[in-house]
Amino acid sequence: MIKRLLFACALFAAFTTANAEERPIDAAQLPVAAQTFIKGHFANTGIAFAEEDMDFASKSYDVLMKDGSKLEFDSNGEWKEIDCEYTEVPAAVIPQGIVTYVTSKHPGFKIVKISRKRYGYEVELSNKLEIKFAHDCSLIGYDD
């Protein structure tokens, strides 16, 4: 039984890896929502590189900005992750409840990364502290 399970896992991993495809694309090939997001929040930064990631079940887009920021979008062009390691995530992107919490509990630190998760959001501060929030921006907890 265990051998069959291991074989099935290995076969699945080989299938998904073999069918994953990443290809560079022009910024104009990004979904309209992603293009609009970039123009609205990163207009002065410029795109260094864009890539379409396809696997057997989904499609996503990765964008590297000229300032080193990394953006990830889903197939509809909605952001999944914004990583502004050298600057900070644009305030207009961050839900107000998260901004309020971080400002009051961690003054002086910037939000440098935000990810949408099934449970809500995860943010990383400039001091590398990671904080998890529910969809309603209530605190779930800290991650170290």
trRosetta pair geometry for C-beta under 8 A, 3 or more apart (Angstrom, degrees):
i j d omega theta_ij theta_ji phi_ij phi_ji
1 4 5.8 -56 -154 33 31 110
1 5 6.5 29 151 -17 65 107
2 5 5.6 -55 -149 38 34 113
2 6 6.2 34 154 -18 67 105
3 6 5.8 -55 -147 39 30 109
3 7 6.2 32 154 -20 65 107
4 7 5.6 -54 -146 37 30 112
4 8 6.2 31 154 -20 65 106
5 8 5.7 -52 -146 35 30 111
5 9 6.4 30 154 -18 63 105
6 9 5.7 -54 -147 37 32 111
6 10 6.2 31 155 -18 66 107
7 10 5.8 -55 -146 38 30 110
7 11 6.2 31 154 -19 65 108
8 11 5.7 -54 -145 38 29 112
8 12 6.3 31 155 -19 64 106
9 12 5.8 -54 -147 37 29 111
9 13 6.3 29 155 -18 64 107
10 13 5.8 -54 -146 38 30 111
10 14 6.3 29 155 -18 64 107
11 14 5.8 -55 -146 38 29 110
11 15 6.2 30 155 -21 64 108
12 15 5.7 -56 -146 36 29 112
12 16 6.3 21 160 -13 66 108
13 16 6.1 -57 -142 40 27 104
13 17 6.1 23 160 -15 64 112
14 17 6.0 -60 -143 42 26 108
14 18 5.9 24 160 -19 64 113
15 18 5.9 -59 -142 39 24 108
15 19 6.2 5 163 -4 62 116
15 56 7.2 -2 144 -29 95 151
16 19 6.1 -67 -141 47 27 101
16 20 6.3 40 156 -39 64 101
16 55 6.1 21 -164 -169 82 124
16 56 6.3 -101 -116 13 66 116
17 20 5.8 -44 -147 14 31 114
19 55 5.9 87 108 -160 91 64
19 56 4.5 35 119 -53 148 97
20 53 7.3 -13 -169 -171 92 87
20 54 7.2 162 -155 90 45 50
20 55 4.5 -15 -101 -99 74 93
20 56 8.0 -66 -66 -15 57 73
21 53 7.5 160 86 -156 49 43
21 54 4.7 -10 60 62 96 96
21 55 7.4 168 18 -80 64 45
22 51 5.5 9 -174 175 97 122
22 52 7.2 166 -150 83 49 48
22 53 5.1 -11 -102 -104 83 73
22 54 7.7 179 -77 23 37 65
23 51 6.7 161 81 -155 29 75
23 52 5.5 -14 61 57 82 93
23 54 7.8 -3 11 10 100 106
24 49 6.8 -71 -130 -163 105 91
24 50 6.9 101 -161 79 66 57
24 51 5.5 -49 -101 -99 48 75
25 29 4.1 -105 172 73 121 136
25 30 7.1 144 105 -56 127 64
25 50 5.2 -66 71 108 81 104
25 51 6.5 137 14 -120 84 21
25 52 4.9 59 -23 -20 133 104
25 61 7.7 -65 45 -132 135 105
26 29 5.0 99 61 -4 74 103
26 50 6.9 29 146 57 10 127
27 30 5.8 -27 -169 -2 50 116
27 35 7.0 112 160 -109 87 95
27 38 7.6 -108 -161 82 117 164
27 47 4.8 133 -85 55 132 163
27 50 5.2 145 -86 -19 59 148
27 63 7.7 68 -115 -126 88 119
28 35 7.5 41 -123 -99 38 138
29 50 7.3 160 62 112 94 137
29 52 7.2 -69 123 -48 121 125
30 34 4.2 -103 162 88 117 127
30 35 5.1 146 85 -55 111 84
30 38 7.6 51 96 -3 162 137
30 50 6.0 -93 -59 -162 109 147
30 61 5.7 108 -128 -172 89 162
30 63 7.1 12 -96 -72 142 126
30 73 7.1 77 -162 48 107 154
30 77 6.6 102 158 -115 86 104
31 34 4.7 91 62 6 81 104
31 35 7.1 -150 96 -5 41 87
31 61 7.1 -156 6 -9 93 148
31 73 6.7 -152 37 140 114 140
31 75 7.2 107 -52 160 143 38
31 76 6.1 145 180 163 167 26
31 77 3.0 -131 92 -58 123 113
32 35 5.6 -55 -148 38 34 113
32 36 6.2 35 154 -20 68 106
32 77 6.2 -108 60 -31 45 174
33 36 5.7 -54 -147 37 30 113
33 37 6.3 35 152 -23 64 106
33 73 7.6 160 94 -159 97 132
33 76 6.1 18 31 142 147 74
33 77 3.0 139 63 101 96 124
33 78 6.0 -20 129 -62 144 55
34 37 5.6 -51 -147 34 32 115
34 38 6.4 30 155 -17 65 105
34 61 6.0 -11 -108 74 168 148
34 63 7.3 156 175 -29 122 140
34 71 7.8 140 -156 132 101 129
34 73 4.3 -20 -98 -99 122 171
34 77 3.7 -121 -25 -149 81 91
34 78 7.9 -86 -69 -24 76 16
34 79 7.6 125 -113 -69 77 69
35 38 5.9 -56 -149 37 30 109
35 39 6.3 27 154 -15 65 108
35 77 7.3 -43 6 -149 66 136
36 39 5.8 -57 -145 40 30 110
36 40 6.1 24 157 -16 65 114
36 77 7.7 72 31 151 94 135
37 40 5.9 -65 -147 41 25 108
37 41 6.0 -21 172 18 65 115
37 71 7.8 163 114 -169 124 146
37 73 7.6 162 45 -96 148 124
37 77 7.1 175 0 161 121 94
37 79 6.1 171 -172 -44 162 108
38 41 6.8 -78 -131 54 21 81
38 42 5.0 -51 -159 55 65 109
38 43 7.6 125 141 -73 61 50
38 47 6.9 10 -172 -65 149 110
38 63 6.9 -81 -89 139 132 167
38 71 7.1 -164 -88 47 96 171
39 42 7.7 -33 -54 60 11 66
39 43 5.4 46 -166 -91 47 91
40 43 7.0 65 -60 -45 4 104
40 92 7.9 -107 144 100 106 143
41 90 4.4 -143 -159 20 106 162
41 92 6.5 -148 -104 67 104 114
41 93 6.0 46 -123 -53 153 115
42 45 4.3 -48 -178 27 90 129
42 65 5.7 -101 -173 -112 142 144
42 69 6.9 -143 -117 75 134 147
42 71 7.6 -112 -17 -45 156 142
42 90 7.5 -126 -59 -35 69 132
45 65 4.6 -1 142 -177 131 126
45 66 5.7 173 164 44 72 90
45 67 5.0 -78 -145 -2 106 113
45 69 6.7 -29 -167 31 157 125
46 65 6.7 119 79 -164 48 77
46 66 4.2 16 80 -5 101 133
47 50 5.9 0 178 -45 134 101
47 63 6.0 -64 -133 -167 107 108
47 64 7.5 100 -165 77 67 51
47 65 6.2 -65 -108 -112 45 57
47 66 7.1 47 79 -30 2 85
48 64 4.8 -57 66 106 108 95
48 65 6.2 92 2 165 95 14
48 66 4.8 138 -56 -80 99 58
49 63 7.2 168 90 -154 55 47
49 64 4.4 15 53 46 97 110
50 61 6.7 -7 -171 -174 95 105
50 62 7.3 163 -155 88 48 52
50 63 4.9 -8 -107 -107 80 81
50 64 7.7 -150 -70 25 40 66
51 61 6.9 157 82 -157 50 58
51 62 4.7 -8 59 59 103 96
51 63 7.6 -171 23 -75 68 41
52 59 6.6 -14 -174 -168 96 103
52 60 7.8 158 -159 85 52 37
52 61 5.7 -28 -104 -102 58 78
53 59 6.9 153 84 -159 57 51
53 60 4.8 -14 61 64 108 83
53 61 7.0 -172 17 -84 82 25
53 62 6.3 58 -23 -11 116 103
54 58 7.8 -160 -144 102 50 41
54 59 5.0 -11 -104 -107 76 85
55 58 6.1 14 54 51 91 68
55 59 7.9 -175 25 -79 58 45
58 74 7.8 -58 -179 -155 120 84
58 75 6.3 -128 -170 -40 80 122
59 75 4.3 85 70 -100 93 103
60 72 6.3 10 166 -176 122 94
60 73 6.4 166 -167 84 74 50
60 74 5.7 -48 -112 -122 86 37
60 75 6.5 -73 -80 -54 47 63
60 80 6.9 -29 -145 4 127 148
61 72 7.1 158 84 -156 53 49
61 73 4.4 -8 58 58 103 101
61 74 7.9 -22 20 53 83 6
61 77 7.4 7 27 -105 138 58
62 70 6.9 -17 -167 -170 93 96
62 71 7.3 151 -159 83 45 54
62 72 5.5 -15 -103 -103 69 77
62 73 8.0 -165 -71 22 27 72
63 70 7.2 154 81 -159 53 49
63 71 4.3 -11 60 61 103 102
63 72 7.7 -171 21 -76 73 32
63 73 7.2 35 -6 -6 110 107
64 68 7.6 -28 -170 -142 90 28
64 69 7.7 154 -159 83 47 47
64 70 5.7 -18 -104 -105 66 75
65 68 6.9 -30 77 44 82 21
65 69 4.2 5 40 59 126 92
65 70 7.4 -140 12 -71 83 29
65 71 6.9 67 -32 -9 103 105
67 84 7.9 10 106 -146 117 85
67 86 6.2 -147 156 76 88 123
67 87 6.1 16 143 -23 136 128
68 85 6.2 -80 131 58 116 101
68 86 4.7 62 68 8 136 131
69 82 7.2 -6 -177 -173 110 78
69 83 6.5 164 -160 88 61 56
69 84 4.5 -8 -113 -105 106 70
69 85 7.4 179 -101 21 52 69
69 86 7.3 -111 -58 42 69 90
69 87 6.6 -40 -66 34 112 114
70 81 7.5 -5 111 113 94 103
70 82 7.8 164 86 -156 55 35
70 83 4.3 -1 56 58 97 110
70 85 7.8 32 8 -8 98 104
71 79 6.4 -71 -165 -126 97 104
71 81 7.3 168 -154 90 37 62
71 82 5.7 2 -111 -110 75 70
71 83 7.7 -156 -69 28 37 70
72 79 7.0 96 77 -160 54 65
72 80 4.5 -58 107 63 101 104
72 81 4.3 26 39 46 115 94
72 82 7.8 -137 28 -63 70 41
73 76 7.9 -126 166 73 97 50
73 77 5.2 -7 177 -144 135 36
73 78 6.4 142 -156 66 81 29
73 79 5.7 -53 -98 -98 72 44
73 80 6.3 160 -118 1 16 90
74 77 7.2 -59 68 11 65 16
74 78 5.1 -5 36 56 109 86
74 80 5.5 110 -46 -53 83 112
79 82 5.9 7 -179 -49 138 99
79 93 7.3 -14 55 -156 160 124
79 116 7.1 126 108 -9 72 120
80 115 6.8 6 150 -152 65 75
80 116 5.5 -102 -146 45 48 102
81 113 7.3 -2 -173 -171 92 92
81 114 7.2 -178 -147 94 52 48
81 115 4.4 -4 -106 -108 91 84
81 116 7.2 -126 -64 20 56 69
82 89 5.2 100 109 -123 124 107
82 90 8.0 -76 167 23 155 82
82 93 6.3 22 9 138 166 158
82 113 6.8 178 92 -146 58 49
82 114 5.3 8 52 53 97 86
82 115 7.8 -165 26 -73 57 49
83 112 7.3 28 -162 142 55 77
83 113 4.6 8 -115 -114 68 101
84 87 4.6 -65 171 67 112 84
84 88 5.5 73 103 168 135 4
84 89 5.1 178 16 -66 128 53
84 90 8.0 133 -49 -21 157 61
84 112 5.4 -130 78 -161 76 62
84 113 6.8 -171 30 -74 62 54
85 112 5.8 69 -110 168 31 122
85 113 7.2 22 -71 -59 65 104
87 112 7.5 148 80 -129 41 83
88 110 3.9 -89 -104 174 128 130
88 111 6.1 87 -166 67 96 57
88 112 5.7 -78 -115 -92 58 60
88 126 7.3 -46 -94 -63 99 112
89 93 5.8 -103 165 67 101 125
89 94 5.9 100 111 -52 124 110
89 110 7.9 162 23 161 71 92
89 111 4.9 -50 34 109 114 100
89 112 6.6 155 -21 -144 85 13
89 113 6.8 154 -50 -85 119 11
89 114 5.2 58 -110 -3 168 111
89 123 7.9 -104 15 -137 150 102
90 93 4.9 87 75 -4 89 108
90 94 7.7 -175 94 -10 50 87
91 94 5.9 -63 -153 33 41 109
91 99 6.4 64 -155 -109 90 137
93 114 6.9 169 120 55 112 147
94 98 5.3 -112 174 81 100 121
94 99 5.2 117 111 -58 120 96
94 111 6.0 91 -91 74 150 161
94 114 6.1 -167 -100 -70 89 160
94 123 7.5 47 -130 -100 117 135
95 98 4.9 86 69 6 85 105
95 99 7.2 -157 97 -7 43 88
95 121 6.9 -159 17 -24 122 158
95 133 7.8 -154 60 113 129 150
95 137 5.2 -142 116 -80 132 121
96 99 5.4 -54 -146 37 38 114
96 100 6.1 40 156 -22 70 105
96 137 7.5 -45 75 -92 56 168
97 100 5.7 -51 -146 35 30 113
97 101 6.5 30 155 -18 63 105
97 133 7.3 151 107 -168 109 143
97 136 7.2 13 40 149 175 52
97 137 2.7 95 93 129 137 160
97 138 7.5 -43 161 -52 141 41
98 101 5.8 -53 -147 36 32 110
98 102 6.2 25 158 -13 67 109
98 111 7.5 62 139 -90 114 154
98 114 7.8 89 137 -121 162 127
98 121 6.3 -53 -80 88 145 150
98 123 6.2 131 -174 -30 131 146
98 133 5.6 -109 -94 -20 102 169
98 137 5.3 -122 -45 -138 70 105
99 102 6.1 -60 -144 41 26 105
99 103 6.0 26 159 -19 64 113
99 111 7.8 -89 -100 -12 67 140
100 103 6.0 -58 -143 38 24 111
100 104 6.3 11 163 -9 62 113
101 104 6.3 -69 -149 42 24 101
101 105 5.8 -10 170 10 66 119
101 131 7.7 -171 119 148 128 153
101 133 7.5 164 38 -94 158 128
101 137 7.1 -175 -15 168 127 99
101 139 6.5 159 -146 -66 150 102
102 105 6.5 -68 -127 53 22 91
102 106 5.2 -45 -164 52 64 108
102 109 7.1 -108 180 82 101 96
102 111 6.1 -7 -169 -58 175 106
102 123 7.0 -69 -73 105 136 154
102 125 6.9 172 -146 -92 118 113
102 131 7.3 -177 -87 42 94 155
103 106 7.7 -37 -67 62 8 64
103 107 6.3 41 -174 -96 49 72
104 107 7.3 -1 -136 -55 12 91
106 109 4.6 -45 150 41 108 124
106 125 5.9 -72 146 -115 154 159
106 127 7.7 -138 -167 25 124 127
106 129 7.0 -152 -118 67 151 147
109 125 4.3 27 151 -178 128 122
109 126 5.0 -162 -160 41 78 94
109 127 5.2 -60 -121 -6 132 104
109 129 7.4 18 167 35 163 117
110 125 6.8 139 75 -159 37 68
110 126 4.4 58 47 -34 83 123
111 114 6.2 29 163 -54 122 102
111 123 5.1 -46 -141 -169 111 125
111 124 7.3 112 -158 71 63 44
111 125 6.2 -52 -98 -102 48 59
111 126 7.9 -80 -52 -30 10 78
112 124 5.7 -56 65 96 87 92
112 125 6.7 84 10 -174 91 18
112 126 5.3 110 -32 -80 121 65
113 123 6.6 153 87 -159 62 51
113 124 3.9 17 51 39 110 110
114 121 6.1 -17 -166 -168 95 112
114 122 7.3 159 -153 83 48 48
114 123 4.9 -13 -101 -103 77 81
114 124 7.8 -145 -64 20 41 68
115 121 6.8 148 77 -157 50 60
115 122 4.8 -8 56 56 102 95
115 123 7.8 -172 20 -76 67 38
116 120 7.9 -107 -150 148 59 26
116 121 6.2 -38 -106 -100 48 70
117 120 6.0 3 63 59 93 42
117 121 6.5 163 19 -99 90 15
117 122 5.6 59 -23 -14 129 101
117 132 7.6 -35 37 -141 150 99
119 132 7.1 17 96 180 128 116
119 134 6.3 -75 160 -117 83 61
119 135 7.5 -137 155 -34 40 80
119 140 6.7 55 140 -83 132 160
120 132 7.0 107 70 176 112 77
120 133 4.9 -120 133 104 135 62
120 134 4.2 -172 -60 -161 149 20
120 135 4.5 -133 -104 -50 86 47
120 136 7.7 -69 -114 21 127 47
120 137 7.6 170 -168 -74 130 32
120 140 6.8 167 42 -29 137 130
121 132 7.3 164 90 -155 51 49
121 133 4.6 -4 60 60 95 102
121 135 7.8 119 -15 -98 84 38
121 137 7.6 5 28 -102 127 62
122 130 6.2 5 -179 -175 102 103
122 131 7.2 166 -154 83 57 42
122 132 5.1 -21 -102 -102 81 71
122 133 7.5 180 -81 22 34 71
122 143 7.3 -2 -147 13 118 139
123 130 7.1 170 87 -150 43 57
123 131 5.3 -12 59 58 91 91
123 133 7.2 25 -2 -1 103 113
124 128 6.7 -19 -172 -145 104 35
124 129 7.2 157 -154 80 57 40
124 130 5.0 -25 -98 -96 76 77
124 131 8.0 167 -87 17 30 69
125 128 7.0 -43 73 26 72 15
125 129 4.6 2 38 56 117 91
125 130 7.7 -153 10 -74 76 31
125 131 7.2 49 -27 -5 104 108
129 142 6.7 -42 -174 -151 97 112
130 142 6.8 123 83 -167 61 62
130 143 4.0 -39 90 65 117 101
130 144 7.4 -163 39 -75 99 19
131 139 7.2 -58 -177 -134 107 90
131 141 7.7 -159 -151 109 60 29
131 142 5.7 -33 -104 -106 66 67
131 143 7.4 -162 -78 17 19 81
132 139 7.7 92 84 -167 60 56
132 140 4.0 -57 109 66 103 118
132 141 5.5 5 50 57 109 64
132 142 7.4 -166 14 -85 82 17
132 143 6.2 77 -29 -26 106 108
133 137 5.2 -8 176 -143 132 41
133 138 6.6 146 -159 69 79 31
133 139 6.2 -49 -106 -103 73 37
133 140 6.0 -174 -104 0 15 93
134 137 6.9 -58 69 14 69 12
134 138 4.8 -1 36 55 116 86
134 139 7.9 -8 2 51 87 9
134 140 5.6 126 -45 -58 77 101
